[in-house]
């Protein structure tokens, strides 16, 4: 009880002393400020104004320094909400190429666009799932075309162009692409990209739209691609069924947020062969193949109506779509570049951590606490991903990482020891290297967890990055032990 009373009295005395000191400091500052103000007012006005200007500049400088230290800096994103222009995509390509990114795929899109624009033809792409009848429709439009048609479906496994002129003499390229939904990898992406490069997409189906078809249409609408929805094999339906189905197709597009006119949903029949049972004169029955006449008049009318409008708008839409394709390919290339550069940065930091641990005065010397290697690695990785964190964020992330290193160090030491056993003939050297390998593993795991956070969030979030580090450290340790053990051995042997 006496001790408790003594503590309370001591706290009261400290509070009283703090109050006295604060009050004295306030009185001193007030008196000094008033004296300075009186002297300045008594002097020439120029000195007064100069003094005020200097104080304002000092205050602004202090605010700016605090802002730089505490407030997160925002980095302008390379993405933009408005449609990309030619100058936009070229500027991004130049910047990426200067940084060392492989921009060949994105550049090839622009070169292909320039070649198509120079040719001057209108590109119509027949797009849809396998067996929808795309190739048969092209054959009906261009009977002399060398189109491969297989009753099994999926006969088109590459991109083929066929020339056609409509009634007004417009030169049109009819593009046949692989049907989507097949089993061969990569064909869906080839077909979708070619559809994006076209002026108009003729989306061919033979019934109500499946979920996959709705997803494909939604993707094309996101590229502002004009679409004609073509209901093929319409002769399988009665007039009432056909009308109801076309109305449903129109509603499907509207539900996806697309704007499509009623005359852009057409019902056709590509014709072709069909098997029928024929009764012979002797009373027997047999199967024969007979030709069906094509009924594609409404499709031709829909195409002519679209091309009869201002084709400049179709050119502009096609150009924006290709720029978007090029931007996506550039983003993929930038992602690969970031991963490659991140790997180099992490390996370099890991090697320095290994060397530093081997050169440590005592085994307990903590590389991470020293902060230099961790800070440099964190800043370089953030720069690669376009993040500009506060210095406090970097310190907080490393501090949180350090709190987890203590728990992970025994595990990393054990993993390092097991990893070094895979190299025969080391003898007692293993014990001296285990500590270095353990710290190398920790730095490797720290860098990879940070890359995951930056890739997902685009900025350094200390809590999230530290959590990624803690949750993934076991996996990172096991994955990198052999590589880092070899790195330590190479450094040890000179």
Secondary structure, 3 states (H helix, E strand, C coil): CHHHHHHHHHHHHHHHHHHHHHHHHHHHHHHHHHHHHHHHHHCCHHHHHHHHHHHHHHHHHHHHHHHHHHCCCCCCCCCCCCCCCHHHHHHHHHHHHHHCCCCHHHHHHHHHHHHHHHHCCEEEEEEEECCCCHHHHHHHHCCCCCCCCCCCCCCCCCCEEEEEECCCCCEEEEEECCCECCCCCCHHHHHHHHHHHCCEEEEEECCCCCHHHHHHHHHHHHCCCEEEEEECCHHHCCHHHHHHHHHHHHHHHHHCCCCCCHHHEEECECCEEEEEEEECCCCCEEEEEEEECCECHHHHHHHHHHHHCCHHHHHHHHHHHHHHHHHHHHHHHHHHHHHHHHHHHHHHHHHHHHHHHHCCCCCCCCHHHHCHHHHHHHHHHHHHCCCCCCHHHHHHHHHHHHHHHHHHHHHHHHHHHHHHCCCCCCCCHHHHHHHHHHHHHHHHHHHHHHHHHHHHHCCCCHHHHHHHHHHHHHHHHHHHHHHHHHHHHHHHCC
